[in-house]
Amino acid sequence: MIENPEESALSPAEKALFRFLARLNAEPHTTAAADAAALREAGWTDEQIYYAATVCALFNFYNRWVDGTGVHAMSGHAHREAGRRSAAHGYVRK
């Protein structure tokens, strides 16, 4: 899925969402209301589109903040452990 989402087992709606997010990430100035309309036609709700775009924007913000402030990157091991925790417990900590 990561290397070639178009040839993956993702649904057509999921592929449309990932195409939109890839474009929003790489060329945000090229996205328009028509893109959201196409996602709605693919079955996504406004709320789902909002959250997907928000996550994309936040990751861009965090990456630029980390790069701009000199915060040290996590090790590969730390990323894997964080992924395991998120998979087991979700993103929200109570």
C-alpha positions in Angstrom: 0.0 0.0 0.0 2.8 2.4 0.9 4.8 1.9 -2.3 1.9 1.8 -4.7 -1.5 2.7 -3.2 -3.2 2.5 -6.7 -2.3 -1.2 -7.0 -3.2 -2.0 -3.4 -6.3 -3.7 -1.9 -7.6 -0.3 -0.8 -11.1 0.5 -1.8 -11.7 3.1 -4.5 -12.9 5.6 -1.9 -9.7 5.1 0.2 -7.5 5.5 -2.9 -9.3 8.8 -3.7 -8.7 10.0 -0.2 -5.0 9.1 -0.3 -4.6 10.8 -3.7 -6.2 13.9 -2.2 -3.9 13.8 0.8 -0.8 13.2 -1.2 -1.7 16.3 -3.3 -2.6 18.4 -0.2 0.7 17.4 1.3 2.9 18.1 -1.8 1.0 20.9 -3.6 -1.5 22.4 -1.2 -2.0 25.4 -3.4 -3.5 23.2 -6.1 -6.4 21.9 -4.0 -9.8 23.4 -4.3 -13.4 22.9 -3.3 -13.9 20.5 -6.3 -11.5 18.1 -4.6 -13.7 17.9 -1.5 -16.7 17.5 -3.7 -15.1 14.6 -5.5 -14.4 13.0 -2.1 -18.0 13.4 -1.1 -19.0 11.7 -4.3 -16.6 8.8 -3.3 -18.6 8.5 -0.1 -16.6 10.6 2.4 -18.5 12.9 4.8 -17.5 16.5 5.4 -16.4 15.5 8.9 -14.1 12.7 7.6 -12.6 15.0 5.0 -12.1 17.7 7.7 -10.3 15.2 10.0 -8.1 13.8 7.2 -7.0 17.2 6.0 -6.4 18.3 9.6 -4.2 15.3 10.3 -2.2 16.0 7.1 -1.8 19.7 8.1 -0.8 18.9 11.6 1.9 16.4 10.5 3.2 19.1 8.1 3.2 21.6 11.0 5.0 19.2 13.4 7.6 18.3 10.8 8.4 21.9 10.0 8.4 22.8 13.7 10.8 20.0 14.5 13.1 20.9 11.6 13.0 24.6 12.5 13.7 24.3 16.2 16.4 21.6 16.1 14.5 19.0 18.1 16.3 15.7 17.9 14.6 13.0 15.8 13.4 9.9 17.6 15.4 6.7 16.9 13.9 4.0 14.7 13.5 1.9 17.9 11.6 4.7 19.6 9.3 5.0 16.6 8.5 1.3 16.6 7.8 1.3 20.3 5.5 4.3 19.9 3.7 2.5 17.1 3.2 -0.6 19.2 1.8 1.6 22.0 -0.6 3.4 19.7 -1.7 0.1 18.1 -2.4 -1.4 21.5 -3.9 1.7 23.3 -4.8 4.2 20.6 -3.5 7.7 20.2 -5.4 9.3 23.1 -3.9 8.7 26.5 -6.3 8.7 29.5 
